[in-house]
Structure formats: C-alpha cells, structure tokens
C-alpha cells in the first residue's frame, strides 16, 4: 500500500507518550499511530473476525468430529439429537 505523509501537531506530553508507547511495543511512532487509527476505525477488529472465520472454516471437520455432527451448516453438540444411552 502506498504511504502518504501526514503532519500532525500535538503537545509535548502527547508526543512523549506516543514515543514511550511505541518504544514499549518495539515499533516506530509512525506504526504506532497507524495501528491506533486502524483500531479506532475497526479495521483490526474486522481483520480478527475474518481470520477467526477462516480458521473455523479450515478446521470445521475437526470441530464437528470433536463436538458433534455437522447438520445443515451448523455443528450440533455431541449427544444432542441422538439416542445415546438408550438400549
């Protein structure tokens, strides 16, 4: 993605806090600010949800085997809808 320069003026306390937080996280102030904006706009949350959905799709058969059977696009908890325990 192409980068655009953005100049921002903040008070010294805010600048110091940004530098300290970025250093604590092992990243540049630029990257720290980028991540804050992404979080504020929901991009990070959206990315997490997409990754979680991909994970669930990838391992759907494993979850179905462990927790029950897949029926009509959903996983049914083990034991539900079965005649387990009946003789």
NORQUI-V404299 format. One record per residue. N is the residue number from 0. RES is the residue in three letters. SS is DSSP state (A for helix, B for strand, O for the rest). OMEGA is omega in whole degrees, 0 to 359 (* if undefined). BURIAL is I if it has 9 or more other C-alpha atoms within 8 Angstrom, else O. Layout:
N/RES/SS/OMEGA/BURIAL
N/RES/SS/OMEGA/BURIAL
This chain:
0/UNK/O/179/O
1/UNK/O/180/O
2/UNK/O/176/O
3/UNK/O/179/O
4/UNK/O/179/O
5/UNK/O/178/O
6/UNK/O/183/O
7/UNK/O/176/O
8/UNK/O/177/O
9/UNK/O/178/O
10/UNK/O/185/O
11/UNK/A/179/O
12/UNK/A/178/O
13/UNK/A/178/O
14/UNK/A/179/I
15/UNK/A/180/O
16/UNK/A/179/O
17/UNK/A/179/I
18/UNK/A/181/I
19/UNK/A/180/O
20/UNK/A/179/I
21/UNK/A/180/I
22/UNK/A/178/I
23/UNK/A/182/O
24/UNK/O/179/O
25/UNK/O/180/O
26/UNK/O/178/I
27/UNK/O/176/I
28/UNK/A/178/I
29/UNK/A/182/O
30/UNK/A/178/I
31/UNK/A/180/I
32/UNK/A/177/I
33/UNK/A/182/O
34/UNK/A/177/O
35/UNK/A/180/O
36/UNK/A/178/O
37/UNK/A/179/I
38/UNK/A/181/I
39/UNK/A/180/O
40/UNK/O/176/O
41/UNK/O/182/O
42/UNK/A/181/I
43/UNK/A/178/O
44/UNK/A/179/O
45/UNK/A/179/O
46/UNK/A/179/O
47/UNK/A/181/O
48/UNK/A/178/O
49/UNK/A/179/O
50/UNK/A/179/O
51/UNK/A/179/O
52/UNK/A/177/O
53/UNK/A/178/O
54/UNK/A/181/O
55/UNK/A/178/O
56/UNK/A/182/O
57/UNK/A/184/O
58/UNK/O/182/O
59/UNK/A/182/O
60/UNK/A/179/O
61/UNK/A/178/O
62/UNK/A/180/I
63/UNK/A/180/I
64/UNK/A/183/O
65/UNK/A/189/O
66/UNK/A/180/I
67/UNK/B/181/I
68/UNK/B/178/I
69/UNK/B/177/I
70/UNK/B/176/O
71/UNK/O/174/O
72/UNK/O/177/O
73/UNK/B/179/O
74/UNK/B/179/I
75/UNK/B/180/I
76/UNK/B/181/O
77/UNK/O/177/O
78/UNK/O/180/O
79/UNK/O/175/O
80/UNK/O/180/O
81/UNK/O/178/O
82/UNK/O/181/O
83/UNK/O/178/O
84/UNK/O/178/O
85/UNK/O/181/O
86/UNK/O/*/O
